[in-house]
Amino acid sequence: MVSRVRIAAWLLAVPTLVFFLVLVVYPMASLYVVSLFKWEILLPIRRFIGIDNYVALFGDARFLYSLRFTTTLVAVAMLLELLVGLILAQILNSVSFRGKGLVVAAIFLPMTISPTVVGYTWRMIFNPMYGFVNSMLSAFFLYPIDIEWFSDPFWSLLMIVSADFWQWMPFIFIAAYAGLSSLPSEPYEAAVIDGASSLQIFARVQLPQLKGVIIATVLLRAMDAFKVFDYILLTTAGGPGYATESLSYFIYRTVFKITNLGYSSAASVIYLWVATLFIILFYRVMRERMA
Amino acid sequence: MRSRITRIVKSIIVAVLLGAALAFAMLPFFWMISTSFKPPVEWSASPAVWIPRELYWQNYMEMWTAGGNTALLNTVVIGFASSLTATLVGSLCGYGISRFRTGGSSLLFLILSIRLLPAAAIIVPIVMLYSYYNLIDTWLGLTLLYVLSSLPFTVYLMKTYFDGIPRDLEEAAQVDGCSLIQALVRVALPVTIAGLIVCFLFAIVLSWNELFFAVTLTRSQAYTIPVKLAGWYNSNTGNFWGPQAAQAIVSIAPIVLVASLAQRWIVKGLTLGAVK
């Protein structure tokens, strides 16, 4: 009887597991196999070449660059998003006024729309001729600013970071805001009575209590930022040259441009390892929080 | 007296900062809407025109006839098919995990890890698999992948939903001779209708917005709105800001609607419960 219930319980998970096996486990397993072959799409060539694809990959300046570019982008974006998200959450948490819910909803809105739309909008507003970003910067700094957002690697990176920032800073903000407003008020009140300044209270009392939420959110955010693709396809398409190619974009390009699937597979395997690292970190954090 | 002045200065600073944050968040939306109504003379004007002189609906017409109609149809079909399937499959699995702790904590973690898996990392074998089974550029092909992408959320959400429901009712039903599935369908599911709706909405937003799988796995038939949006620009023809903006509006309008209905839940879904 007990075993029949147990079988029935597992049957409930079967459809989910089928999706998981066919679309995750099987692809992952085949990646490892194919990455050891010279596997041509157009020609009937399937030759075992051991780790040659990996050797070639780590000699490929473009691949190494994409790893470095993605890491830089994630680091810069996380720093900015965390900083501004926390400050904004602290400001909104410390004041109360009518229509506050509406403000939160407005800040939240960018998160919900397609990153493709964000990429398109960024291509439009950063355009040196038809966009308004340069003229707004000029008006702000009272100095004619004429940045070539699409042909200078540094400014292109910043433009993509700003797209990520616009869409996902709200993510950190919402997490921190929800965290702040759910903190118990006693430590806060005690600190106020002891005469601590609001900055001290934030840094010494509230921030330590938020640590768990913040780490979990930033990790999740970092993993998503690492996948960056949509903004790049819609704004610079990896250019100038390959100056804004992320790891996702590199693999996307190989799918269409490179005929040796073994090579693309090897790059994907490396990507999987990076992702696994994030996943392990994330679970350690979540496990502590759930326990 | 002095503390009063500090207070006023403080609230002015806060108001300015919040105003800036709001303007920053809203400006791109304004620009999209504005551009979608600009005639070519205005969308290609330099310096940029902020507000079109009159509403130029031609952009929407052009977008619609140039494939916007097919893109909308594809996105709706794929969205509904994948969201319904993900909700169904996810609630079965969530029920099992909630009631029988199927797979301990590892099964749940395994399913949640799909959320973190980069699409690009598995795209090569997916392309190989799909080419072999002729799933490239089909509704079914994208639908299957969007079900997979929505499952972490639907399983997790339905599990927490079922956790909150006392199991006495189902046990009573089973004593009365209902099978496990009957107890689930007749007793537990009706109570969690809100959870099912949230799952469905979340899944549809996910499929509606997704680009990577769509752009790699569709060609000239099953393309979705994001693919079409990306396709408006190419280096040979240059920019078509107007019709492209109209396409962007079609992409965001329903999402903004859904988001305003289910903001709290979407946050929960996006953060996988990292935020309680």
Interface residues (C-beta under 8 A of the other chain):
Chain A: V5 R6 A8 A9 W10 L11 L12 A13 P15 T16 F19 F20 L23 V24 Y26 P27 M28 S30 L31 V34 L88 I91 L92 V95 V103 A105 A106 I107 F108 L109 P110 M111 T112 I113 S114 P115 T116 V117 V118 G119 Y120 T121 W122 R123 M124 I125 N127 M129 Y130 G131 F132 S135 W166 P170 F171 I174 A175 A178 G179 S182 V213 A216 T217 L220 M223 F226 K227 F229 D230 L233 L234 L247 S248 I251 Y252 T254 V255 L261 S264 S265 S268 Y271 L272 A275 F278 I279 F282 Y283 M286 R289
Chain B: S11 V14 L17 L18 A21 L22 F24 A25 M26 P28 F29 W31 M32 T35 W43 S44 A45 S46 P47 A48 W50 V89 G90 L92 C93 Y95 G96 I97 R99 F100 T102 G103 L107 F109 L110 I111 S113 I114 L116 L117 P118 A119 A120 A121 I122 I123 V124 P125 I126 V127 M128 L129 L144 L145 V147 L148 L151 V155 L180 I181 V205 W208 N209 E210 L211 F212 V215 T216 I225 P226 L229 A230 W232 Y233 N239 W241 Q244 A245 A248 S251 I252 I255 V256 V258 A259 S260 Q263 I266 V267 L270 T271 L272 A274 V275 K276
